Amino acid sequence: MPRVLRKKASPAGLTTSLAFTISLLTATILPDLSSLSQKGHFSMTKAIASDGKPEAAAENTMPLARDPKRAVEEEYQMARRLNTVQSLELFIARHPDDPLAAKARADLRLLSR
């Protein structure tokens, strides 16, 4: 049986082909950014396009930081509402040094009886 020799693709040809494929996909898949910014979908594009500070646009979209103690309390309350061994063990594993972990351990002992 005769051997067929195949020509290997050169890295430059592969790179050009890959770049062409990516640019073609980008042109067909991505919508027109100017129409999105006119509708208010991209607030950052407006700030950057007008040479404004990007921090000003992020300021409007950034949520306020949560109080960590409040978040732990809410998580403990959710574990108590679920009232399962798994939920209490998960709370204890996530917050072993928190004062509420002692309460969760007591709840777990009562639940295990």
C-alpha positions as CSV (number, residue, x, y, z in Angstrom):
1,M,0.0,0.0,0.0
2,P,1.5,3.4,-1.0
3,R,2.2,5.9,1.8
4,V,0.5,9.2,1.5
5,L,2.6,12.1,2.7
6,R,0.6,14.9,4.2
7,K,1.9,18.4,4.4
8,K,1.9,19.8,7.9
9,A,0.3,23.2,8.4
10,S,2.8,25.9,9.1
11,P,2.4,27.8,12.4
12,A,2.1,31.1,10.5
13,G,-0.7,29.6,8.3
14,L,-2.5,28.2,11.4
15,T,-2.2,31.5,13.2
16,T,-3.6,33.4,10.3
17,S,-6.5,30.9,9.9
18,L,-7.2,31.1,13.7
19,A,-7.2,34.9,13.7
20,F,-9.5,35.0,10.7
21,T,-11.9,32.6,12.4
22,I,-12.0,34.6,15.6
23,S,-12.5,37.9,13.8
24,L,-15.3,36.3,11.7
25,L,-17.0,34.9,14.8
26,T,-16.6,38.2,16.6
27,A,-18.2,40.2,13.7
28,T,-21.2,37.8,13.4
29,I,-21.9,37.0,17.0
30,L,-21.2,40.3,18.9
31,P,-23.9,43.0,18.5
32,D,-23.2,46.6,17.7
33,L,-21.8,48.1,20.9
34,S,-22.9,51.6,20.0
35,S,-26.6,50.5,20.0
36,L,-26.2,48.8,23.3
37,S,-24.6,51.9,24.9
38,Q,-27.4,54.1,23.6
39,K,-29.9,51.8,25.3
40,G,-28.0,52.1,28.6
41,H,-26.8,48.5,28.7
42,F,-23.1,49.4,28.9
43,S,-22.6,52.2,31.3
44,M,-18.8,51.7,31.2
45,T,-18.7,52.3,27.4
46,K,-20.2,55.8,27.9
47,A,-17.7,56.7,30.6
48,I,-14.7,55.5,28.6
49,A,-15.9,56.8,25.3
50,S,-16.3,60.3,26.7
51,D,-12.9,60.1,28.4
52,G,-14.6,60.1,31.8
53,K,-13.4,58.2,34.7
54,P,-14.4,54.5,34.7
55,E,-14.6,54.7,38.5
56,A,-17.6,57.0,38.2
57,A,-19.5,54.4,36.2
58,A,-18.5,51.6,38.5
59,E,-19.7,53.7,41.5
60,N,-23.3,53.5,40.3
61,T,-23.2,49.7,39.8
62,M,-21.1,48.5,42.8
63,P,-23.3,47.2,45.7
64,L,-22.5,48.3,49.2
65,A,-20.4,45.9,51.3
66,R,-22.4,43.7,53.7
67,D,-21.7,43.6,57.4
68,P,-19.9,40.3,58.0
69,K,-21.6,39.7,61.3
70,R,-25.0,40.2,59.8
71,A,-24.2,37.8,57.0
72,V,-23.1,35.1,59.5
73,E,-26.3,35.7,61.6
74,E,-28.4,35.3,58.5
75,E,-26.6,32.1,57.6
76,Y,-27.2,30.7,61.1
77,Q,-30.9,31.6,61.0
78,M,-31.1,29.8,57.6
79,A,-29.4,26.7,59.1
80,R,-31.9,26.7,62.0
81,R,-34.9,27.1,59.7
82,L,-33.7,24.1,57.6
83,N,-33.2,22.2,60.9
84,T,-31.1,19.5,59.4
85,V,-27.8,17.9,60.6
86,Q,-26.2,18.9,57.3
87,S,-27.1,22.5,57.5
88,L,-25.9,22.9,61.0
89,E,-22.7,21.0,60.3
90,L,-22.1,23.2,57.3
91,F,-22.5,26.3,59.3
92,I,-20.1,25.0,62.0
93,A,-17.6,24.1,59.3
94,R,-17.8,27.5,57.7
95,H,-17.7,29.5,60.9
96,P,-16.0,27.4,63.6
97,D,-14.7,30.3,65.7
98,D,-17.9,32.4,65.6
99,P,-19.9,32.6,68.8
100,L,-23.0,31.4,66.9
101,A,-21.1,28.1,66.2
102,A,-21.5,27.2,69.9
103,K,-25.3,27.7,69.5
104,A,-25.2,25.6,66.3
105,R,-23.4,22.8,68.1
106,A,-26.0,22.9,70.9
107,D,-28.8,22.8,68.2
108,L,-27.0,19.9,66.6
109,R,-26.8,18.0,69.9
110,L,-30.6,18.5,70.4
111,L,-31.3,17.4,66.8
112,S,-29.2,14.3,67.2
113,R,-31.2,13.0,70.2
